[in-house]
Amino acid sequence: MVKGENFKKITVVENKFEADLIAQTLQEEGIPCMIRSYHDTAYNGIFIPQKGWGAVMVPEELEREAKDIIAALREGLKKEGQEGET
């Protein structure tokens, strides 16, 4: 994390795989990011179905660019999944 930058939550992820994929893609595009997991070992993850697995956070000034990248990534995964079903 860069000192002095304000990070903002831009999306929620459903699992660690999705979090890792988004983080890797953003980093490849030069966007720093943090993943904040909602998993709580004390409660064995019982809140994950309500809150999601975790949040993706990026610097506020890169929010729009990061959201566009994530939307394109998710759309590509959705199309890939639909092609596999036929």
Secondary structure, DSSP 8 states (H G I E B T S, - for coil): --TT--EEEEEEESSHHHHHHHHHHHHHTT---EEEE---GGGTTTTHHHH-SEEEEEEGGGHHHHHHHHHHHHHHHHHHHHHHH-
